[in-house]
Amino acid sequence: MSLTDRSRSAKRSFTNKFKLDAVELAEKVGGNRTAAKYLGCSEKNIWDWKNQLAELKDAPEKKKSVKQKREGYWPEIERRVCAFIDERKSYNLRISREMIHLEAKKAAKNLEITDFKVSQGWCNIYMKRAGYHIRERCKVVQDPPHQFEDKITEFKKFVKQRLKDHNYQLVCIGNMDETLVNMDMIPRLRRIISTKEILKIGEKPIMMKTGYVNCNYTVVLAAMANGDKLSPMLIFKRKKLPKCTFPKGVVVHCNEKGRMDKEACKIWVRKVWQNHPNDLRREKSLLFWDSFTTHLTSEVTQKVLDTNTDVIVIPTGLTNILQPMDVSLKKPFKAGLLNRLIAWMAAEENTRTKR
């Protein structure tokens, strides 16, 4: 055997399962040398594996080392984060990376540790050391319509021609869409925005109901092509609005279903669309929205046309590709909503409801 071959054989590594099989084979054939020659390893390796037999039986089979896990550089911070996770799990509440980051920063501040920095790398190493992993729900994606590529091309040509014929200003081009938000925000909002959660290895995802699963409200978002955002509209499921002062710049409405209907759509046109910055100049506008049934009714269409606005309906099944609200605005909106929720849930001063 050449020197190169010896160096290559010396650098070989074996899994713990291979080591256990090698020890078992050596006992069967009655010699370490025979087993080593058959398996292609050195006789000393088998001697060492026999001495480590107890540790090998407790170690994972696919691993190549029996070394114990090293303690982190900030063990007290990790212990406090583990206690925080265990406490939330006891209430069947989900955990995210952002919550771990916030709790680690808080622990470092309480311990007066100034050189600790939270990062994705630290979080990955901590989760691996503590035995946590990330689970994600499977997503069911709607199939695109037949020959959708041709429909996209035709729609783009139609829009370009319409823009060329009327020469709309960017401030006059807008897009509106509705999105549903669930009142049962702890389990549901995680499903809408981020389907990942932190679990112990082998632990099943938490499925929890708090009694508000079917309590939803609709948020109507709209923006102009120049980047201006119009006032949001909230539609709640109730008969009458409470007698209280709502925040400025937000339109609040209610109906029996908490969804966008004809009356709600008319209110949006009157209170939101007619109040966009172009209203003072009375220039012709262009509104994009999807093929929702309420949008296509004659009453709503006429209400929009009365505001000197042309309407373009996005083809069914292509809103995730062609609608700006779906592509660029809904995700930041829900991400910001989630970040505020996470900060609120992680705060100690918040109390849990009796229900």
N, C-alpha and C positions, 0 to 999 in steps of 0.2 A: 504494500500500500504506500502510495506516495505521500509526501508531506501535505499536499493540497487536499487529498482525500481524507487524511486524518483530521485536518482542520475543519473540513466540512462536516464530518461525522461528529466532531466534538461540539459543533454549534447546533446540532439537532435538538429539538424540543418535543416533548411527548405530553399528551393529555393525561389527566389523572386516571381515566378509564384504562388507557394503554398500560399505565404503570401497575394497576391492580391486576390486569390480565397477565402481565409479565411475571409478577410475583406468583400468581396462581399456576402458571405454566412451569416456573422453576421448581415449585413444590411437586408437581406431577411427574416431571422428568427426573427429578432428584438431583439437579445440578444447575448452578447459576450460569456456568460457562456454556452449557448446551442451549439453555433458553436464550442467552444473549446472542449466541451465534445464529440461532433460528430467527430471532426478531430483528437482528441488525443493530443492536445496541451494545454497549460495553458491559462487562461483568460487574464493574464497580457501580454502575447505575442500578442494577438489580439489588446489590447489597444495600445501597442507600434507600431504595424504595421499600425494602423489607423493614428497615429501621423506622421508616415513616408510615408504616401500614395503618396505624390508628388515625393519623391525620388524613391520609388518603381516603379512608372510608367516609369521613365527614365532609370532605371537600367536594365541590361540584365536579361532575365527570368531565365536562367539556373544558374546564380550566386547565392550565398547564402549571399551576403553582399551588402550593398548600400554605402559602404565607398568610398570616392573619391580616385583616384590614387595618390600615394605618389610621390613626386618629387625625382629624383635621387640624389645621393650624389654629383655628378658633373654635375649640370644642365646646365652650360655653354657649357661643352663639348658636351652634348647631343643636345643642340640647334644648335651647329655648325654642328654636324653630320646630323641632320634633314635638315638643310639648304643645305648641300652638296647633300643629296639624292634628295631633291626637284629640285635642279638645274639640276642634271643629268636626272631626269624624264622629265623635260621640253624639253630636247633634245632627248627624247625617247631612252635613253641609259640605259642598264641594270645595276643592282647593285648586288654585291655579299658580302658575309661575309668578305672576305679579304679586299675589298674596305672600308668597315666600320671600320675594324681594323686599316688600314693605316690612314684614316681620323681622327679617335679618337686619335691616337698617335701624329699626326700632331697638332691637336687642343690642346692637353695637353702640347706639347712643346711650342706652341705659348703663352699659358696662364701661362707658367712656373710652371706647376703642376708636382711635382716630385713623389708623392705617388700614382699616377694613373697607373694601370696595365691593359692592354687589355687582355681579356680572353674570352673563349667561353661562360662561365657563365654570364659575364657582357653583352656580345652581346645578349644572349637569353633574359635577363631581360630587356635590353634596347628596343629590338624589341617588346616585349610584352607590355611595357609601352607606346611606341610610336605608337602602332597599326600596326606593320609590321608582316608579316609571310613569310614563304618560300614556293614557288611553284616549282614543279618539273614536267618535261614533262614525259609522259608515253613512255617507251622504247619498241620497237618492236624487239623481239629477234628471230633469225632464228631457226627454228625447227631442231633438230639433225636428221641425216639420220636414215633410218630403221636399227635396230639392231646395233646401234652405239657402244654399249658396247663391242660386239664381235669384231668389227673392231678395237677398241682401243687396246684390248688384243692382237689381231693378229699383229698390227703394232708394239707394244712394243716388242713382241717376235722376230719379224723380225729385229728390230734395235739392240737388244741385241746380236743376232746371228751375225749380220754384224760387230759390234764392237769387238766381240770375235774373228772372223775370221781374221780381218785386224789389230787389236790392234792399233787403231788411238790414237794419243796423243791429249790431251785437246786443245792444241793450234792449232790443225789441224781440229777441228770440229766447223763449223759455221752455222749460220742461217741468212737468209735475208728475208726481207719483205718490201712492199711498204705501205705507208699511205698517205692519201689525206688531205691537209690543204687548207682551204678556204681563199681567199684574203679578203672577207667580214668578218673580224675577230670579229667585235663587236657583231653582233648577232649570227654568225655561230660558232665561236670557243667555245662559251659558250654551244652550243648544242652538240658539239663533246666531250668536256671534262666534263663539269659540267652542268647538266640540271636544276640547281636550281638558283633562283633569288629572290631578296627581293621585296615584293609588299605590298601595303596597303591592309588590310583585305577587301575583296570584289572587289579588283581591278583585271582587266584581264591582262594576260601576254602581254608583248610588242612584236608585230610582226612588224619588221622594215626592209625595203629594202633600200640599199644605192646605187644600181646600179652595185655592184660587186658580185652579188649572184652567178653567174656562172663562176667566175674567180678563178680557183684552180691551185695549183701546187702540184707535187708529191715529197715526201721525201722518199728516199730509205735508210733504216737503216739495219745495220748488226753488229753482235757480235760473238765472239768466245766462246767456252765452258769454257775457263779459265778466262773469264771476260773481255777480251780485246774488245774494240769497234773499228770497222772499220770506215773509213771516210764516212760521209753521202754524199748522192748524191741528188741534187735538180734538178727537171725537170720542166721547165716553159713552158707555152703555148705561144710561139712566134716563128717567123721564124728565126731570128738571135739574138745572144747574144749581149748585149750592150758592147761597147768598154770601159771597166772599169776593175779595179783590184778587183778580188774576194778574200775573206778570204782564208788563207792557210788551208789546211786540208779538204776542201770542194770541191767536184766535181760538177760542174754546167753544165747542158745540157738543150737543148730546142728542142721542136718539135711542130707540128701543134695542137696536142691535149693535151699536157702537161701530158702525161701518159707514162707508161713504155711500150715500143715496142721492136721489135727485135734489132734495132740499139742501143737503150738506154741500153738494157740488155747486149749487147756485150761490150759497153763502160764501164759498171759497172764491168764486169768480167776483163777487161783489166786494168782499172785504180784503182779499189778498191780491188777486190778479189786477183788479182795477186800481189798486194802490201802488203798483210797481212804478219805478222812477220815470218811465216813459209816458205815464198818464198825462202829465202836464203838457207834453208836446203834441199829443194826439196823433202820433205817427202809427202807421199800420204795423201790427205785431204778428208774431207767429208762435203758436203753442204746440208743443209735442206732448202727446200722452198715449197711453196704451189703449188696447181695444176692450177695456173694461165695459161691462154692459151699461153702467150708468153714464159713462162718457159718450156713448153712442146714441143716447135718447135725443129725440128732436127738441125737447124743452131745454136741455143743457146745451146742446149744440147751438141753438138760437141765442141763448143767453151769452155765449162766448162770442158769437158773430156780432152781436149788438155792441160789443166793446171794440169794434174795428180790429178784430183778431182773426187770422186764418188758423185753421186746425189741421194738423197732420197726425194721422193715427198710425202708430207703430204696428207692424204685422204681428199677429198672434204667434207666440212661441219664440220670438226673436228679441224680446225686451232685454234679456241678459247680455245681448251683443250690441243692440242698437240704441237702447235707452240710456242717456247719460246718467240719470239718477241711479240706475242699477249698477252702472260701471264705476262711477267715481264718487258718489255722494252718500249712498246708503251705508256703505261699510265704515267710512269715517264717523258718521253720525252714531252708529251703533257701537263702534269702538269707544268713542268718547263717553257714551252712556254707560258702557261696561266699566270703564276706568273709574268713573265716579261711583258706581255701585260697589266696586271692589274696595275703594278707599273708605266708603261708608260702612261696609260689612266688616272690614278689618279694624275699625275704630272701637276702642274699648267702651266709650261712653254710650254706644247704642244699645238699647234694650230689646229683647225679643218679645214679640207679641204673645199674648196668652193663647191665641188660637194656633 
